[in-house]
Amino acid sequence: MAEATRESEARLLRRAETYHAHLYFDDAQVPFATELHARAQRDLGGLATIWPMRMVPVGPHNSPMFEIEFPHASREAVLDWVLAHHGPLSVMLHPETGDVMADHRDHSVWLGRNLGLKLDILEAL
């Protein structure tokens, strides 16, 4: 993880059963994101769940995105794939520990530009 610090790597490597990678895009990046989404389905279909593209921001997310959900057993392969293919898209990676606020605020790692989150939405969960 060239862009991640040792501290952020430790946050992401926190033991969890499930992890999420949120890949964000803007209007100009829709063609790239659409192709990447299709490629993720082909390349990671047996390792992860590739959720549909969200063309408008949802929940705490400030940009359109798609999500890759993956188990601990697939973590290394999926993270390697995301690092190799995310291109210009910003990515937020986090474990699912059961504490939704801490997972998004304290345990997350950003690749590319940190787009921030609407944390007040998570407080209600």
SULLINDA-V802521 format. One line per field, one symbol per residue. phi: phi as a letter, one per 30 degrees, with the letter a starting at -180 (. if undefined). burial: b if it has 9 or more other ideal C-beta (glycine too) atoms within 8 Angstrom, else e. A space follows every 10 residues. Layout:
phi: ???
burial: ???
//
This chain:
phi: .edcdedddd dddedbdbbb bcccbcedce eddddddddd dddcedcacc dddcdbebhd dcbeabbccb dedceddddd ddedbdhddd bccadccjce dddddccdbc ciddcibddd ddddd
burial: beebeeebbe bbebebebbb bbbbbeeebb ebbbebbebb beebeeebeb eebbeebeee bebbbbbbbb bbebbebbbe bbbebbeebb bbbbbbbeee bbbbbebbbb bbeebebbbe bbeee
//
